[in-house]
Amino acid sequence: MGDIVYIDVALTGENGVVECAVDKKLTVTVEGGQLLAFGSANPRTEESYTAGIHTSYYGRAQAIARGNQAGVIQITVSAKKALPSISHNYLLHWRQQHGT
């Protein structure tokens, strides 16, 4: 098993400030790894944390992914309207566990 990566997602305006009054249905995809969870801090949502689709809450969400092996894991977050697709690459270092 690879390392775990936590990705904070924030919907920001042109000025770089989080748009707290804007919530969007977001989709996350992972290449080179596995999505473990994707969600927001909304205490009243009925959305699944494992579906890869979740609505932001006060402009924020978080994805958790695990890399398959050492190397690069690519995580892409997108929305259908008014947001460009955002993609980040994360370099993961493979750690071999002793005795396994």
Long-range contacts (C-beta under 8 A, 24 or more apart in sequence): 1-66, 2-33, 2-66, 2-67, 2-68, 2-69, 2-70, 2-73, 2-92, 2-94, 3-66, 3-67, 3-92, 3-93, 3-94, 3-95, 4-36, 4-64, 4-65, 4-66, 5-33, 5-64, 5-65, 5-66, 5-67, 5-73, 5-75, 5-90, 5-92, 6-62, 6-63, 6-64, 7-62, 7-63, 7-64, 7-65, 7-75, 7-77, 7-88, 8-60, 8-62, 9-56, 9-60, 9-61, 9-62, 9-63, 9-77, 9-86, 10-59, 10-60, 11-56, 11-59, 11-60, 11-83, 12-59, 18-58, 18-59, 18-60, 19-59, 20-58, 20-59, 21-59, 22-56, 22-59, 23-55, 23-56, 23-57, 23-58, 23-59, 24-55, 24-56, 24-79, 24-81, 24-82, 24-83, 25-53, 25-54, 25-55, 25-79, 25-80, 26-53, 26-54, 26-55, 26-56, 26-61, 26-77, 26-78, 26-79, 27-52, 27-53, 27-77, 27-78, 27-79, 28-52, 28-53, 28-54, 28-63, 28-75, 28-76, 28-77, 28-78, 29-75, 29-76, 29-78, 30-63, 30-65, 30-73, 30-74, 30-75, 30-76, 31-73, 31-74, 31-76, 32-67, 32-68, 32-69, 32-71, 32-72, 32-73, 32-74, 33-65, 33-66, 33-67, 33-68, 33-73, 33-75, 33-92, 34-65, 34-66, 34-68, 35-63, 35-64, 35-65, 36-64, 36-65, 36-66, 37-63, 37-64, 38-62, 38-63, 38-64, 67-92, 69-94, 70-94
